[in-house]
Amino acid sequence: MKKLKNEKALVKKAILEGVKYGEGRGVVEFEPTDSAHEKIEYIYRLLVHDKVIQPIPEDQVSQKSMMHKLAIWASKMK
């Protein structure tokens, strides 16, 4: 897994866009007390469920790999 140039910024963008996506669909309401780790996992699983991104093999799923996958997703957005 090759680290992206500005991965931290892309993860932040992915969280913001993922929250909008999930709340726009009406499937989730994030609370201010939700941690970034919880948001990342929920957004990742929602995007996989909706077939927006390819899933990571279940034995390789980790917080770091989910963050990387979301960063790639965010990098492809306008």
Backbone hydrogen bonds, N-H to C=O, Kabsch-Sander energy under -0.5 kcal/mol:
donor,donor_aa,acceptor,acceptor_aa,energy
7,E,4,L,-1.0
10,L,6,N,-2.0
11,V,7,E,-2.5
12,K,8,K,-2.0
13,K,9,A,-2.2
14,A,10,L,-2.6
15,I,11,V,-2.4
16,L,12,K,-2.2
17,E,13,K,-2.8
18,G,14,A,-2.7
19,V,15,I,-2.5
20,K,16,L,-2.0
21,Y,17,E,-2.5
22,G,18,G,-2.8
23,E,19,V,-2.6
24,G,20,K,-2.4
25,R,21,Y,-1.7
26,G,22,G,-0.7
27,V,22,G,-1.8
28,V,22,G,-0.8
34,D,31,E,-1.6
39,K,35,S,-2.1
40,I,36,A,-2.8
41,E,37,H,-2.2
42,Y,38,E,-2.5
43,I,39,K,-3.0
44,Y,40,I,-2.6
45,R,41,E,-2.5
46,L,42,Y,-2.5
47,L,43,I,-2.7
48,V,44,Y,-2.2
49,H,45,R,-2.4
50,D,46,L,-2.4
51,K,48,V,-1.4
52,V,47,L,-2.9
53,I,47,L,-1.0
60,Q,57,P,-2.8
61,V,58,E,-0.8
66,M,62,S,-2.5
67,M,63,Q,-2.3
68,H,64,K,-2.1
69,K,65,S,-2.2
70,L,66,M,-2.4
71,A,67,M,-2.2
72,I,68,H,-2.1
73,W,69,K,-2.1
74,A,70,L,-2.7
75,S,71,A,-2.0
76,K,72,I,-1.0
76,K,73,W,-0.7
77,M,74,A,-1.2
